[in-house]
Amino acid sequence: MTNFKDREQAFEAKYARDEEMLFRVTARRNRLLGQWAAEKMGLTSEETDAYAKEVVAADFEEAGDEDVVRKLLGDLTSAGVEMDDAGIRTALAEKTIEARRQFIEEAK
């Protein structure tokens, strides 16, 4: 019985760590996306920092990435930057890879 409890606790701990890592990677990805979009819009460094935080906060509106995509598409379009849904989703995938790479580099 003890082995089963130990295994159960180990799986629960791993799940919690994995979820925390996913949350951190997603938040970092969103910050990187905000910086990418800010560069496209020609924002200053102070405006870029503020905008990146807005993108991170936008992800809390609903589950999934649709809220972030919608925000970026709306903001880029309003700023006169030609961008479509596919372009944002490509950047989303690229920034996810970059965010994971950054976490791996930090862990070394």
FIZA-230864 format. One record per residue: x, y negated, z of N, C-alpha, C in turn. Coordinates in pm, whole numbers, plus 50000, padded with zeros to 5 digits. Layout:
REM residues N
XYZXYZXYZ/...
This chain:
REM residues 108
500825012050000500005000050000500864987450000/501984987650069502854975950076503434972749938/503824982849862504374980549729503374973649639/502114977749647501074971449566500914956749605/500894953849733500754939949781501964931649737/503154937549748504364930449706504324927249557/503894936849478503794934749333502754924149301/501634924749372500574915049350501084900849382/501774899349493502314886349531503364881549432/504174890849382505194887249283504544882349153/503494889249108502784884948988502124871349007/501534869149125500904856249153501934845049155/503094847649213504154837649217504664834549076/504834844848994505284842948856504254834948778/502994838148795501934830748726501974815948765/502134813248893502184799448940503384792048881/504534798548876505724792348817505524789748668/504954799548599504714798048455503754786548426/502694785448505501734774548486502364761048514/503184760248617503864747748648504814743848535/505534753648481506444750948371505684746248248/504564752648218503744748648105503244734248122/502844730748242502384717148271503514707248247/504694710348297505844701248281506254699748135/506284710848062506644710347921505614701947845/504344703847874503294696347805503394681447836/503634678047961503784663847998504994657647928/506104664947924507294659847857507034658647707/506374668547649506034667947506505204655547477/504224652747562503374641147541504154628147554/505114627747645505964615847658506794614047532/507354624947481508134624447358507274620147239/506044625047235505104620947130504804606047139/504624601247261504374586947280505544578547233/506754583147260507944575947214508044576247061/507734587747003507744589146857506754579446793/505524579246846504494570446791504844555746812/505404552646927505784538746957506844533946858/507764542846824508794539246726508154536346591/507174544646553506464542646426505724529246426/505214525246544504454512746554505354500646577/506654502946597507584491846616507484485146752/507174492746856507054487046990508424484747053/508474475447147509704472847221509954484347319/511124484347382511434495347475510494495347595/510114483547645509174482847757507784487847714/507364483647596506084488147544506104503147516/507244508147471507384522447444507204530447571/507834526247680507694533247808506234533347854/505584521947845504184520947886503294529547796/503564529347667502744537147574502924552147596/504164556447621504414570647648503624575247770/503534566747872502754570147991501274570947958/500804562247869499404562847827499094576047756/500024580647674499804593247601499754604847699/500644604747799500624615347901499284615147974/498804603248010497534602048082496354606247994/496454603847864495354607347773495104622347770/496134630247799495994644747795495084650047905/494804641948005493974646448117492484644448090/492134638847974490734636147944489944648847918/490544658447850489854671047822490894682047801/490464694247806491374705547788491854705947643/493074710447623493634711547489494324698947445/494704698647319495494687647265494674677447187/493394679947170492574671347086492544656947135/492534654847267492504641247320493774633647285/494914640447287496184634047253496234631047104/495824640547022495824638546877494914626846841/493734626446902492774615746875493354602046913/493994601247030494594588647074495684584146978/496604593246946497704589546858497194585346720/496264592846666495734589546534495064575846535/494284573246638493614560246649494584548846665/495574550546751496544539846776497434537346654/497884548046591498734546346472497954539746359/496724543846339495884537946234495634523146264/495344519946390495104505946429496334497346408/497514503246422498764495846404499184495046258/498374500746168498684500146026499684510445979/499924520746061500854531346023500064542245952/500514545945833499834556645760500194570045822/499194576445878499404589445944498084597045937/498194609945918497004618245917497094628546029/496024635846046495924645946151497054656146141/497354660446019498404670545999499774665246040/500054652646012501324646646051501494646246202/500414643146271500464642846418500634656946473/499944666546416500074680346463501474685946436/502094681746326503474685846299504404679946405/504214667146437505024660846541504774667546676/503534671246702503184678146826503974691246839/504034698846732504784711546733506274708946752/506804699046682508234695946693508584691146834/507744682846892508024677547026507844688347133/506994698247108506874709447201508184717147206/508754719747089510034726747082511124718647152/511134705547126512144696947188511994696547340/510764695947389510534695547534511004708547599/510724719747536511194732647590512704733347589/513314728547481514774728547472515384720047583/514784708647610515284700047717515224706947853/514144714247878514034721448006515064732348016/515334739147906516354749747907517724743647933/518004732247869519304725547889519454721048035/518374716148095518434711648234518664723248330/518164735048293518274746748381519684752548384/520494749048284521854754648279522754748948383/
